[in-house]
């Protein structure tokens, strides 16, 4: 197949879409990507990509075009300018694209509007469009502070309905998304297919947990945004600041990083490392005894299964969570850790303390995590289902 992929984010930004496109090429397909100038998550254009640098390039066999966009920077104004600058730039570029394409694939993170140009191109050229929904809109706005029922929410609800209903196929990363599409977006379940994310190959080779002297290392890795509620980890660390058996490690960047650092000031048991390249992450995982996942207590956000969960499972690490919905269900189904309610720092602290009191559980949970990953979230199974969905759309 000749596949046109549209996603605002692409390498060197830390998203799986780059790995997916490379794998599609390795499977014998031709892939062209339309993306933005890299600036996530720090909010500034990556060094070396200023101006027209790397506007068109080939990466691992994937042809990539980068549309010039406004960087995210800080604050809601810059973020929405960033969002809509990609909408405008990608539509402009795609309007002049004259390639032979069998199917359009949108890797839809935030914002949902990143699909606008792809849908317009597909309609104009009579090609099917498959949308992979990783961030649920407009629910994601609630996690960012916009009230349900407000004018802004209603506007983006209308936009989201139009975009989702315009796609020929929708793939969702979480079973928890089905009720939202049905009840809020007014769409039939028949339009949806469940396609959970996978972990990059390097995490599946992280060595098992080894017994070592205290303190035990509890690691959070990933975006530090509104939806992730990393503040819950900081408050749990505060509750455990006298417990020398445990230490918290936060690797990642995002709009809430500085606020979390300020909240943690003076705490001796928590360390922030900022953003690290994905090639460094297996080493962080290898030094961790257990992994942390937290989410905001917000409606359909609870239905999200963050991609970090698959990486945690693949690495064979126990998971300690403060999250409900799909994340809690997976942790329970895999019997790979302990999960309390979203934003409940006391419950998170209690679960961390429980593992500190019985560290033998860490290896057991870790083994069960990796076994569950290999049974449910393998990359080869993901690719097989994705390719099948694209081929079905072509037919």
C-alpha angles and dihedrals in degrees: 000000000000105000128193110203121196120190130142090224130057139149133337079040111084103253132123092231088086092055091046093053092048090050091050090054091048088052089059103264128127113238130192118183127202110196143145134265106281114257106132131151102000092050096232128101109265114253110266095027098080118126113350095337112136090359089146123020144140116242119185090336094311118120108224130193118188118206115211109250140171111264119246095239111163130316138033095277094058092042094055090043086053091050097049095040087065092047091054097040095046093047090050093050095043091049088069097039112118103177129135106251132173099191140003118226121195116196094203117204122145122349108039087206089076085084094061097091093042093052092047092050093047092050093046093051098036095243128142119252123210116195122202107204113208098151117044115225138241087005090070088065091062090060086054093056104267111133121238108249095025120128092255091051093049092049093052091043088060091046092048094049091051093049097045092046091051094060118094093216132013122202117194129201096213136043085220089072094067097077091048094052089047101042104030105025094036095229129143118246088234090076092059135078126189113237113163120201125255133215126253113262096252092068094058089063098052107126118250122268112281125203112252138157121287143301100076113218117233110190133198114191127183145038116356101209140132095280095051096062094207086168086078089063091049091052091048089052089052090054090050099040092117093049107096092188095077140048131183124223123192118195117181146057137243146126094299098047097099092044090052091048090052091048090052096049111135096016110128096200104059130073129189118206101179122218117341130186115262089243088066095050100082088060091053090048091049090056093048124095094196139000130235128220123180133173136184115259095247127134112257092012084077087059091060121103104205114224090235089071091067090049091050091050093046091051090056097240131144113249124223112190146184098195140101136209119031096001093054090045093054093047090050094044092049092044086220104133149326127299129188132182121299115272091008103132093175092056091046091051091048092052092048089050091050091056091046088056093050107028091166086078090066094071093042093050090045093054091048091048094055093044090052092049093052091049098046114018110034117151094230091055090048092052093047091053093044094051090047090053092050092048091047090052090052090054 
